[in-house]
Every structure is written in structure tokens, then in C-alpha cells.
Amino acid sequence: MKKFILLTLFFSATIISCTNNDDEVIADSQLEVQNACTAENPLELEWMQDLITELNCGEYACKVAILKSEYEGETVFYTLVNDPRCNSVGVRHLYNCFGKKVKEFTDEESRAFSNNVEREVEEIFSCNG
């Protein structure tokens, strides 16, 4: 019985150690596919489509947009009501190139971020404008 258990453990260890990292390669390639910073059309990415849905385009009169900028040396994306007819300040979320939330601003931090004129901003999507 001991020989059977030892033999089973040996073969199990051998099989586990011989597996390759295909799952890691797939995960890495999926991350690359979801990278809005390198994608040919970042608006087609699943996480970017979720942001567009959250904007509720067509339901309000205020112009809303997805903007691309930098925060602490990292490319970020965020949504913004950028219509002068609409007063909107609130919590702003910054997302990295893979759609991961990297910062959640308070109202005060959001104003400071928005008023930073040295920061380059690119509008990549807008609606209701």
C-alpha cells in the first residue's frame, strides 16, 4: 500500500511539474488585447464600452465625455460632464490602460485635477453635445 501511495505521489508531482504556463500566456495576451493605450480602437474594448454605457448617452442634455490624460506619470482615462450649461462636480474615477480603477478623487481633488492646465487632455469619446 505504501508503494502505491508513493508511486501515485511521484506521478502526480511529475505531471504537475511538467505542465506549461499556457494559462499565463493567455492571460497576458488578453491583457494586451484589453489595453486601451495600444489598441487600434480603444472604444471597442469591453471595459471602455462599460464606461460609455455608464454615461447614459441620450438620456440627458449635458455633454459627457471620456477623456485620456496622465496622472502621476501614468496614462489614465476618466469620464466628465464637460458642458458649461451643466454644473457637475463629484467623485471622479481614473482608470489605467487596462480598465483598472487607479484613483478615486474627492470633490476637492477632482477640482484640482480638472483645473491643472499643464496636463494634456484628449477627448476620445463624447455624446449629448
Number of C-alpha atoms within 10 A of each C-alpha: 6 7 8 9 9 11 12 12 12 11 11 12 11 11 10 9 9 9 8 9 9 9 9 10 11 11 12 12 12 11 14 15 15 20 18 24 16 11 14 11 10 18 17 12 17 12 19 20 12 12 17 19 10 10 20 12 17 11 8 11 13 19 19 22 23 21 17 23 16 14 16 6 7 12 15 25 29 18 21 19 19 16 15 9 10 12 10 12 14 15 14 19 18 22 22 20 22 18 21 13 14 13 13 13 15 14 13 12 14 16 15 12 14 14 10 9 9 6 11 9 14 10 14 13 13 18 17 15 12
